[in-house]
Amino acid sequence: MALNPNAMVPVIIDDDLVLWESNAILRYLANSYGGDWLYPENPRARAPVDQWMDWQATELNTSWRYAFMSLVRNSPAHQDPRLLAAAVKGWTHTMNILDQHLQKNGRYVAGRNFSLADIPVGLAVNRWFETPLEHPTFPAVQTYYERLTEREGYTTWGRNGKP
């Protein structure tokens, strides 16, 4: 609580800077420590990265929250079958958006190359596959998941058997 009023992780401390919120931390680290290859300085190149990071934080995270709390965390406050069904339907809808985008637009969410956006989106994709629910076939998302697994960091921190 002293570091994050939301009482959540992550939080980083970099010298005298205390920063919370995952995507803000990612952007800060890329900007501060030579991450132009992940988060380009050029506004046109950066815009799709920001777009997909913001989509993950708003649309995608909102869609999975109830189902995850119900099925993974077993929260007593998240056990209404109708709300769970609606949440799974909404989550499936957002994953379909991702699948359609990946089919049309490239190997990674912001284009041909791995970018900062693939970190939060990739973690959300892992959560999708690791949550015990019926998963419709999304071939481009599955291929993306396998492609991310080729990265050592993703295998360690993303596709690690934990949602």
C-alpha positions in Angstrom: 0.0 0.0 0.0 2.9 2.4 0.7 4.1 1.9 -2.9 0.8 1.3 -4.8 -2.5 2.6 -3.5 -4.2 -0.2 -5.4 -2.4 -2.8 -3.2 -1.4 -4.7 -6.3 1.8 -5.6 -8.2 3.8 -4.8 -10.1 5.6 -1.9 -8.7 9.1 -0.8 -9.6 11.5 1.5 -7.8 14.1 3.1 -10.0 16.2 5.5 -8.0 13.6 7.9 -6.6 10.8 6.9 -9.0 8.1 4.6 -7.7 5.9 3.4 -10.6 3.0 1.1 -10.8 0.7 -0.1 -13.6 2.1 -2.8 -15.8 2.0 -1.0 -19.2 3.3 2.3 -17.7 6.2 0.3 -16.3 6.9 -1.4 -19.7 6.9 2.0 -21.4 9.2 3.5 -18.8 11.7 0.7 -19.0 11.8 0.7 -22.8 12.2 4.5 -22.9 14.9 4.5 -20.2 17.0 1.5 -21.0 17.5 1.4 -24.8 14.3 -0.3 -25.8 13.7 1.6 -29.1 13.6 -1.7 -30.9 10.6 -2.6 -28.7 9.0 0.8 -28.4 10.0 3.0 -31.4 10.5 6.8 -31.0 8.9 7.5 -34.3 5.2 8.2 -33.7 3.8 6.3 -36.7 5.8 3.2 -35.7 4.9 3.6 -32.0 1.2 4.1 -32.5 0.2 0.5 -33.2 2.3 -0.6 -30.2 0.4 1.8 -28.0 -2.9 0.8 -29.6 -2.5 -2.9 -28.7 -1.1 -2.2 -25.2 -4.2 0.0 -24.5 -6.5 -2.6 -26.0 -5.0 -5.2 -23.8 -5.4 -3.0 -20.7 -9.0 -2.0 -21.5 -10.9 -4.4 -23.7 -9.1 -7.6 -23.2 -8.5 -7.4 -19.5 -12.1 -6.3 -18.9 -13.3 -9.3 -20.8 -11.5 -12.0 -18.8 -11.7 -10.6 -15.3 -14.9 -12.2 -14.1 -14.2 -15.6 -15.7 -10.6 -15.6 -14.3 -11.8 -14.7 -10.8 -14.3 -17.5 -11.0 -12.4 -20.3 -12.6 -8.9 -19.7 -11.5 -9.1 -17.7 -8.2 -12.3 -19.5 -7.2 -13.6 -16.2 -5.7 -16.9 -16.7 -3.9 -18.0 -13.3 -5.2 -17.6 -14.5 -8.8 -19.7 -17.7 -9.0 -22.9 -16.6 -10.7 -23.3 -19.0 -13.7 -25.0 -16.4 -15.8 -22.3 -13.8 -15.2 -19.6 -16.5 -15.8 -21.2 -17.5 -19.1 -21.4 -13.9 -20.2 -17.8 -13.3 -19.2 -16.6 -16.3 -21.2 -18.6 -15.1 -24.2 -17.1 -11.7 -23.9 -13.6 -13.1 -23.5 -14.1 -15.3 -26.5 -15.2 -12.3 -28.5 -12.0 -10.3 -27.7 -9.8 -13.3 -28.5 -11.6 -13.5 -31.8 -10.7 -9.9 -32.4 -7.1 -10.7 -31.8 -7.3 -13.8 -34.0 -8.7 -11.8 -36.9 -6.1 -9.1 -36.5 -3.2 -11.6 -36.4 -4.6 -13.4 -39.5 -4.6 -10.1 -41.5 -1.7 -8.1 -40.1 1.3 -10.1 -39.2 3.3 -12.2 -37.0 3.0 -10.0 -33.9 0.3 -7.7 -32.7 1.9 -4.4 -33.8 3.3 -5.8 -37.0 6.0 -8.0 -38.4 8.4 -7.7 -35.4 8.1 -8.4 -31.7 7.3 -5.2 -29.8 6.5 -4.0 -26.3 2.8 -4.7 -27.1 3.5 -8.4 -27.3 4.5 -8.5 -23.6 1.1 -7.7 -22.1 -0.9 -9.3 -25.0 1.2 -12.4 -24.8 0.6 -12.7 -21.0 -3.1 -12.4 -21.7 -2.9 -15.1 -24.3 -1.3 -17.4 -21.9 -4.0 -16.6 -19.4 -6.6 -17.5 -22.0 -5.0 -20.9 -22.7 -4.3 -21.7 -19.1 -7.8 -20.9 -17.7 -10.0 -24.0 -17.6 -12.7 -23.2 -20.0 -13.8 -24.4 -23.5 -11.5 -22.7 -26.0 -12.8 -22.2 -29.5 -10.2 -22.7 -32.2 -8.3 -19.5 -33.0 -5.6 -20.7 -35.3 -3.7 -17.3 -35.6 -3.8 -16.9 -31.8 -2.4 -20.5 -31.4 0.3 -19.8 -33.9 1.1 -16.5 -32.1 1.3 -18.4 -28.8 3.8 -20.9 -30.3 5.8 -18.1 -31.8 6.1 -16.3 -28.5 7.2 -19.5 -26.9 10.3 -19.4 -29.1 11.4 -16.5 -26.9 13.2 -17.6 -23.7 11.7 -14.8 -21.6 8.2 -15.8 -22.6 8.8 -19.4 -21.7 10.0 -18.3 -18.3 7.6 -15.6 -17.4 4.6 -16.0 -19.8 4.0 -19.6 -20.9 5.0 -21.0 -17.6 1.9 -23.1 -16.8 0.4 -20.3 -14.6 -2.6 -18.2 -15.7 
